Amino acid sequence: MPPPPSLAARLGGLVRLSHPFPSLLDGLATFGLALVAGAAVPDAARLGVAMTALQVAIGSVNDLHDASADAVAKRAKPIPSGLVPPGAAALLAVVAAAVGIGLSVPSGWGTVAIALAGLGVGLAYDLRLKGTAWSWLPFAIGIPLLPVYAWYGATGALPAAFAVLVPAAVATGAALAIGNARADAERDGASGVASIAIALGPSRAWAVQVAILAAVGVVAIGSAVAAGASVGQLALIGGAALVPTLAAAASRGLRPAALERAWEVEAIGVAGLAVAWLWVAVA
């Protein structure tokens, strides 16, 4: 009988359960966007921690819901490996959600409503839409909610520039969803799980993702020109826009692990583009 996992191994399992990359990235993006909106550092940090906590809740529910399937196909994950009991995962999700909502309260009930909407979208992905051809929809709805949450939480209002940002963020969310599904397409196809990447096929999924990210970059640069951005500001936005587009373009034919790394670069680039564009267009 193998020895029980060590405390360090259990803590490591909890960290993995929280999906640290997207959770921390979303929190840092929220922090940066709130600063651009004019929030004081403590308020921006509070909103950033709140967003991180909400994402931890979503990530924990994701692994909890998938535990049975992971016990067959992904036995090294925290719950099927025995590092994190299901009860502990459920407790983490509840506590993280409560922290995220609680830290949103000082910014007003409008901010709380946006936080609840984002949490609801994430849970809809976890519990219903993941593993279907509609798995892109929560990304398309959830990605725009992040800058809305950060800016509204910081100021209590949204500037006119969000009329451009929100549709662009919807498209970006769809592109990131396709990239995420492409990384899992081989495993999903083998297990009979549907996804947008499988529905489109490898070549078309890659082409659609690259085309969307490139179009978003063009919109970002064009709207910055219309806003009177300087040459330096345009270079900043153009450079930020190139990161996700080039990462997606270079991902054709990569193996799943490399596709995951490419997706992470795309996500980082998208977050940087959002901060840079709002800094130029509004601040």
C-alpha positions as a Markdown table, in Angstrom:
| # | Residue | x | y | z |
|---|---|---|---|---|
| 1 | Met | 0.0 | 0.0 | 0.0 |
| 2 | Pro | 1.6 | 3.3 | -1.0 |
| 3 | Pro | 2.3 | 5.9 | 1.7 |
| 4 | Pro | -0.2 | 8.8 | 2.0 |
| 5 | Pro | 0.8 | 12.0 | 0.1 |
| 6 | Ser | 3.0 | 14.4 | 2.0 |
| 7 | Leu | 1.7 | 17.8 | 3.1 |
| 8 | Ala | 3.8 | 19.5 | 0.4 |
| 9 | Ala | 2.3 | 17.2 | -2.2 |
| 10 | Arg | -1.2 | 18.0 | -1.0 |
| 11 | Leu | -0.5 | 21.7 | -1.1 |
| 12 | Gly | 0.9 | 21.3 | -4.6 |
| 13 | Gly | -2.3 | 19.5 | -5.6 |
| 14 | Leu | -4.4 | 22.4 | -4.3 |
| 15 | Val | -2.3 | 24.8 | -6.3 |
| 16 | Arg | -2.8 | 22.8 | -9.4 |
| 17 | Leu | -6.5 | 22.4 | -8.7 |
| 18 | Ser | -6.8 | 26.2 | -8.8 |
| 19 | His | -5.5 | 26.4 | -12.4 |
| 20 | Pro | -2.8 | 28.9 | -11.4 |
| 21 | Phe | -1.9 | 30.2 | -14.9 |
| 22 | Pro | -5.3 | 31.5 | -16.0 |
| 23 | Ser | -6.3 | 32.5 | -12.5 |
| 24 | Leu | -3.2 | 34.6 | -11.9 |
| 25 | Leu | -3.2 | 36.0 | -15.4 |
| 26 | Asp | -6.8 | 37.2 | -15.1 |
| 27 | Gly | -6.0 | 38.7 | -11.7 |
| 28 | Leu | -3.0 | 40.5 | -13.0 |
| 29 | Ala | -4.9 | 41.8 | -16.0 |
| 30 | Thr | -7.7 | 43.1 | -13.7 |
| 31 | Phe | -5.1 | 44.8 | -11.5 |
| 32 | Gly | -3.5 | 46.5 | -14.5 |
| 33 | Leu | -6.8 | 47.5 | -16.1 |
| 34 | Ala | -8.0 | 49.0 | -12.8 |
| 35 | Leu | -4.8 | 51.0 | -12.5 |
| 36 | Val | -5.2 | 52.3 | -16.0 |
| 37 | Ala | -8.8 | 53.3 | -15.1 |
| 38 | Gly | -7.4 | 55.4 | -12.2 |
| 39 | Ala | -7.9 | 53.2 | -9.2 |
| 40 | Ala | -5.6 | 53.5 | -6.2 |
| 41 | Val | -3.2 | 50.6 | -5.9 |
| 42 | Pro | -5.0 | 49.1 | -2.9 |
| 43 | Asp | -8.3 | 49.1 | -4.8 |
| 44 | Ala | -6.7 | 47.7 | -7.9 |
| 45 | Ala | -5.1 | 45.0 | -5.9 |
| 46 | Arg | -8.4 | 44.1 | -4.2 |
| 47 | Leu | -10.1 | 43.8 | -7.6 |
| 48 | Gly | -7.2 | 41.7 | -8.9 |
| 49 | Val | -7.3 | 39.3 | -5.9 |
| 50 | Ala | -11.1 | 39.1 | -6.3 |
| 51 | Met | -10.8 | 38.1 | -9.9 |
| 52 | Thr | -8.1 | 35.6 | -9.1 |
| 53 | Ala | -10.4 | 34.1 | -6.4 |
| 54 | Leu | -13.3 | 33.8 | -8.8 |
| 55 | Gln | -11.1 | 32.0 | -11.3 |
| 56 | Val | -9.9 | 29.7 | -8.6 |
| 57 | Ala | -13.5 | 28.8 | -7.8 |
| 58 | Ile | -14.2 | 28.1 | -11.5 |
| 59 | Gly | -11.1 | 26.0 | -11.9 |
| 60 | Ser | -11.8 | 24.0 | -8.8 |
| 61 | Val | -15.4 | 23.2 | -9.9 |
| 62 | Asn | -14.0 | 22.2 | -13.4 |
| 63 | Asp | -11.7 | 19.6 | -11.8 |
| 64 | Leu | -14.4 | 18.4 | -9.4 |
| 65 | His | -16.9 | 17.9 | -12.2 |
| 66 | Asp | -14.4 | 16.1 | -14.4 |
| 67 | Ala | -13.0 | 13.9 | -11.6 |
| 68 | Ser | -14.7 | 10.7 | -12.9 |
| 69 | Ala | -13.5 | 11.1 | -16.4 |
| 70 | Asp | -10.0 | 12.2 | -15.2 |
| 71 | Ala | -9.8 | 9.0 | -13.2 |
| 72 | Val | -9.7 | 7.2 | -16.5 |
| 73 | Ala | -7.8 | 9.6 | -18.9 |
| 74 | Lys | -5.9 | 12.0 | -16.6 |
| 75 | Arg | -5.1 | 10.1 | -13.4 |
| 76 | Ala | -2.3 | 12.4 | -12.4 |
| 77 | Lys | -4.6 | 15.3 | -11.8 |
| 78 | Pro | -5.1 | 16.4 | -8.2 |
| 79 | Ile | -8.5 | 14.7 | -7.4 |
| 80 | Pro | -8.0 | 11.3 | -9.1 |
| 81 | Ser | -4.4 | 11.0 | -7.9 |
| 82 | Gly | -5.7 | 11.4 | -4.3 |
| 83 | Leu | -3.8 | 14.6 | -3.6 |
| 84 | Val | -7.0 | 16.5 | -3.1 |
| 85 | Pro | -10.2 | 14.9 | -1.7 |
| 86 | Pro | -13.4 | 15.9 | -3.5 |
| 87 | Gly | -14.7 | 17.5 | -0.3 |
| 88 | Ala | -11.6 | 19.7 | -0.1 |
| 89 | Ala | -12.0 | 20.7 | -3.7 |
| 90 | Ala | -15.6 | 21.7 | -3.1 |
| 91 | Leu | -14.6 | 23.7 | 0.0 |
| 92 | Leu | -11.9 | 25.5 | -2.0 |
| 93 | Ala | -14.5 | 26.4 | -4.7 |
| 94 | Val | -17.0 | 27.8 | -2.1 |
| 95 | Val | -14.4 | 29.8 | -0.2 |
| 96 | Ala | -12.8 | 31.2 | -3.3 |
| 97 | Ala | -16.2 | 32.3 | -4.7 |
| 98 | Ala | -17.0 | 33.9 | -1.4 |
| 99 | Val | -13.7 | 35.8 | -1.3 |
| 100 | Gly | -14.2 | 37.0 | -4.9 |
| 101 | Ile | -17.7 | 38.2 | -4.3 |
| 102 | Gly | -16.8 | 39.7 | -0.9 |
| 103 | Leu | -13.9 | 41.7 | -2.2 |
| 104 | Ser | -16.1 | 43.0 | -5.0 |
| 105 | Val | -18.6 | 44.5 | -2.5 |
| 106 | Pro | -16.6 | 47.7 | -1.7 |
| 107 | Ser | -16.8 | 48.7 | -5.4 |
| 108 | Gly | -20.6 | 48.6 | -5.3 |
| 109 | Trp | -23.4 | 46.2 | -6.1 |
| 110 | Gly | -22.9 | 46.8 | -9.9 |
| 111 | Thr | -19.5 | 45.3 | -9.6 |
| 112 | Val | -20.9 | 42.4 | -7.5 |
| 113 | Ala | -23.4 | 41.7 | -10.3 |
| 114 | Ile | -20.6 | 41.7 | -12.9 |
| 115 | Ala | -18.6 | 39.3 | -10.7 |
| 116 | Leu | -21.6 | 37.0 | -10.3 |
| 117 | Ala | -22.2 | 37.1 | -14.0 |
| 118 | Gly | -18.6 | 36.1 | -14.7 |
| 119 | Leu | -18.8 | 33.3 | -12.1 |
| 120 | Gly | -22.0 | 32.0 | -13.6 |
| 121 | Val | -20.5 | 32.0 | -17.1 |
| 122 | Gly | -17.5 | 30.0 | -15.8 |
| 123 | Leu | -19.7 | 27.5 | -14.0 |
| 124 | Ala | -21.8 | 27.1 | -17.1 |
| 125 | Tyr | -18.7 | 26.1 | -19.0 |
| 126 | Asp | -17.6 | 23.7 | -16.2 |
| 127 | Leu | -21.0 | 22.0 | -15.7 |
| 128 | Arg | -22.7 | 22.1 | -19.1 |
| 129 | Leu | -20.8 | 23.5 | -22.1 |
| 130 | Lys | -17.4 | 22.0 | -21.8 |
| 131 | Gly | -17.0 | 19.1 | -24.1 |
| 132 | Thr | -19.5 | 20.4 | -26.6 |
| 133 | Ala | -19.3 | 22.4 | -29.8 |
| 134 | Trp | -20.6 | 25.4 | -27.8 |
| 135 | Ser | -17.6 | 25.4 | -25.4 |
| 136 | Trp | -16.4 | 28.6 | -27.1 |
| 137 | Leu | -19.4 | 30.6 | -25.9 |
| 138 | Pro | -18.4 | 31.0 | -22.2 |
| 139 | Phe | -15.0 | 32.4 | -23.4 |
| 140 | Ala | -16.7 | 34.8 | -25.8 |
| 141 | Ile | -19.0 | 36.1 | -23.0 |
| 142 | Gly | -16.5 | 35.8 | -20.1 |
| 143 | Ile | -13.5 | 37.5 | -21.7 |
| 144 | Pro | -15.3 | 40.9 | -22.2 |
| 145 | Leu | -16.6 | 40.7 | -18.6 |
| 146 | Leu | -13.0 | 40.9 | -17.3 |
| 147 | Pro | -12.2 | 44.5 | -18.5 |
| 148 | Val | -15.8 | 45.5 | -17.7 |
| 149 | Tyr | -15.4 | 44.2 | -14.1 |
| 150 | Ala | -12.0 | 45.9 | -13.7 |
| 151 | Trp | -13.0 | 49.3 | -15.1 |
| 152 | Tyr | -16.5 | 49.5 | -13.5 |
| 153 | Gly | -15.0 | 48.3 | -10.2 |
| 154 | Ala | -12.5 | 51.1 | -10.4 |
| 155 | Thr | -14.7 | 53.9 | -11.6 |
| 156 | Gly | -18.4 | 52.9 | -11.3 |
| 157 | Ala | -18.9 | 53.7 | -15.0 |
| 158 | Leu | -17.7 | 52.6 | -18.5 |
| 159 | Pro | -16.3 | 54.9 | -21.1 |
| 160 | Ala | -17.5 | 55.1 | -24.7 |
| 161 | Ala | -14.4 | 53.2 | -25.8 |
| 162 | Phe | -16.0 | 50.0 | -24.5 |
| 163 | Ala | -18.3 | 50.1 | -27.4 |
| 164 | Val | -15.2 | 49.0 | -29.4 |
| 165 | Leu | -13.6 | 46.9 | -26.8 |
| 166 | Val | -16.5 | 44.7 | -25.9 |
| 167 | Pro | -17.2 | 43.3 | -29.4 |
| 168 | Ala | -13.4 | 42.9 | -30.0 |
| 169 | Ala | -13.2 | 41.0 | -26.7 |
| 170 | Val | -16.1 | 38.7 | -27.7 |
| 171 | Ala | -14.1 | 37.8 | -30.8 |
| 172 | Thr | -10.9 | 37.4 | -28.8 |
| 173 | Gly | -12.7 | 35.1 | -26.4 |
| 174 | Ala | -13.9 | 32.9 | -29.2 |
| 175 | Ala | -10.3 | 32.8 | -30.6 |
| 176 | Leu | -8.9 | 31.8 | -27.2 |
| 177 | Ala | -11.6 | 29.1 | -26.9 |
| 178 | Ile | -10.6 | 27.7 | -30.2 |
| 179 | Gly | -6.9 | 27.7 | -29.2 |
| 180 | Asn | -7.8 | 26.0 | -25.9 |
| 181 | Ala | -9.8 | 23.4 | -27.7 |
| 182 | Arg | -7.1 | 22.8 | -30.3 |
| 183 | Ala | -4.7 | 21.9 | -27.4 |
| 184 | Asp | -7.2 | 19.2 | -26.2 |
| 185 | Ala | -8.4 | 18.1 | -29.6 |
| 186 | Glu | -6.3 | 14.9 | -29.8 |
| 187 | Arg | -7.4 | 13.7 | -26.3 |
| 188 | Asp | -11.0 | 14.8 | -26.9 |
| 189 | Gly | -11.1 | 13.0 | -30.3 |
| 190 | Ala | -9.8 | 9.8 | -28.8 |
| 191 | Ser | -12.4 | 9.9 | -26.0 |
| 192 | Gly | -15.3 | 11.0 | -28.2 |
| 193 | Val | -15.7 | 14.4 | -26.6 |
| 194 | Ala | -16.9 | 17.2 | -28.9 |
| 195 | Ser | -15.4 | 20.7 | -29.1 |
| 196 | Ile | -15.3 | 23.6 | -31.5 |
| 197 | Ala | -11.8 | 22.6 | -32.7 |
| 198 | Ile | -13.1 | 19.1 | -33.6 |
| 199 | Ala | -16.2 | 20.6 | -35.3 |
| 200 | Leu | -14.0 | 22.9 | -37.4 |
| 201 | Gly | -11.2 | 20.4 | -38.1 |
| 202 | Pro | -7.5 | 21.0 | -37.4 |
| 203 | Ser | -6.7 | 23.2 | -40.4 |
| 204 | Arg | -9.9 | 25.3 | -40.3 |
| 205 | Ala | -9.7 | 25.8 | -36.5 |
| 206 | Trp | -6.1 | 27.1 | -36.8 |
| 207 | Ala | -7.1 | 29.4 | -39.7 |
| 208 | Val | -10.1 | 30.8 | -37.9 |
| 209 | Gln | -8.2 | 31.4 | -34.8 |
| 210 | Val | -5.4 | 33.3 | -36.5 |
| 211 | Ala | -7.8 | 35.3 | -38.6 |
| 212 | Ile | -9.8 | 36.4 | -35.6 |
| 213 | Leu | -6.7 | 37.4 | -33.6 |
| 214 | Ala | -5.3 | 39.3 | -36.7 |
| 215 | Ala | -8.6 | 41.1 | -37.2 |
| 216 | Val | -8.7 | 42.1 | -33.5 |
| 217 | Gly | -5.2 | 43.5 | -33.9 |
| 218 | Val | -6.3 | 45.6 | -36.9 |
| 219 | Val | -9.3 | 46.9 | -35.0 |
| 220 | Ala | -7.1 | 47.8 | -32.0 |
| 221 | Ile | -4.6 | 49.7 | -34.2 |
| 222 | Gly | -7.3 | 51.4 | -36.3 |
| 223 | Ser | -9.3 | 52.6 | -33.3 |
| 224 | Ala | -6.1 | 53.9 | -31.7 |
| 225 | Val | -5.3 | 55.9 | -34.8 |
| 226 | Ala | -8.8 | 57.3 | -34.7 |
| 227 | Ala | -8.2 | 58.2 | -31.0 |
| 228 | Gly | -5.1 | 60.2 | -32.0 |
| 229 | Ala | -2.5 | 57.9 | -30.6 |
| 230 | Ser | 1.2 | 58.8 | -31.0 |
| 231 | Val | 3.6 | 56.8 | -33.1 |
| 232 | Gly | 5.0 | 55.3 | -29.9 |
| 233 | Gln | 1.6 | 54.4 | -28.6 |
| 234 | Leu | 0.7 | 52.7 | -31.9 |
| 235 | Ala | 4.0 | 50.8 | -31.8 |
| 236 | Leu | 3.1 | 49.6 | -28.3 |
| 237 | Ile | -0.4 | 48.4 | -29.4 |
| 238 | Gly | 0.9 | 46.9 | -32.6 |
| 239 | Gly | 3.6 | 45.0 | -30.7 |
| 240 | Ala | 1.0 | 43.7 | -28.2 |
| 241 | Ala | -1.4 | 42.7 | -31.0 |
| 242 | Leu | 1.4 | 40.7 | -32.8 |
| 243 | Val | 2.1 | 38.5 | -29.8 |
| 244 | Pro | -1.2 | 36.4 | -29.8 |
| 245 | Thr | -1.4 | 36.5 | -33.6 |
| 246 | Leu | 2.1 | 35.2 | -34.1 |
| 247 | Ala | 1.8 | 32.6 | -31.4 |
| 248 | Ala | -1.4 | 31.3 | -32.9 |
| 249 | Ala | 0.1 | 31.4 | -36.4 |
| 250 | Ala | 3.2 | 29.4 | -35.3 |
| 251 | Ser | 1.1 | 26.8 | -33.5 |
| 252 | Arg | 0.0 | 24.9 | -36.6 |
| 253 | Gly | 0.9 | 21.2 | -36.4 |
| 254 | Leu | 2.3 | 21.4 | -32.8 |
| 255 | Arg | 1.7 | 18.6 | -30.4 |
| 256 | Pro | -0.7 | 19.1 | -27.5 |
| 257 | Ala | 1.9 | 20.2 | -24.9 |
| 258 | Ala | 3.4 | 22.7 | -27.3 |
| 259 | Leu | -0.1 | 23.9 | -28.2 |
| 260 | Glu | -0.8 | 24.6 | -24.5 |
| 261 | Arg | 2.3 | 26.7 | -24.3 |
| 262 | Ala | 1.3 | 28.6 | -27.4 |
| 263 | Trp | -2.2 | 29.2 | -25.9 |
| 264 | Glu | -0.6 | 30.6 | -22.8 |
| 265 | Val | 1.4 | 33.1 | -24.9 |
| 266 | Glu | -1.7 | 34.0 | -26.7 |
| 267 | Ala | -3.6 | 34.7 | -23.5 |
| 268 | Ile | -0.7 | 36.8 | -22.1 |
| 269 | Gly | -0.6 | 38.8 | -25.4 |
| 270 | Val | -4.3 | 39.4 | -25.3 |
| 271 | Ala | -4.1 | 40.7 | -21.7 |
| 272 | Gly | -1.3 | 43.0 | -22.6 |
| 273 | Leu | -3.2 | 44.3 | -25.7 |
| 274 | Ala | -6.2 | 45.1 | -23.6 |
| 275 | Val | -4.2 | 47.1 | -21.0 |
| 276 | Ala | -2.2 | 48.9 | -23.7 |
| 277 | Trp | -5.3 | 49.7 | -25.8 |
| 278 | Leu | -7.3 | 51.1 | -22.9 |
| 279 | Trp | -4.3 | 53.1 | -21.7 |
| 280 | Val | -4.1 | 54.8 | -25.2 |
| 281 | Ala | -7.8 | 55.0 | -26.0 |
| 282 | Val | -9.2 | 56.2 | -22.6 |
| 283 | Ala | -6.6 | 57.1 | -20.0 |
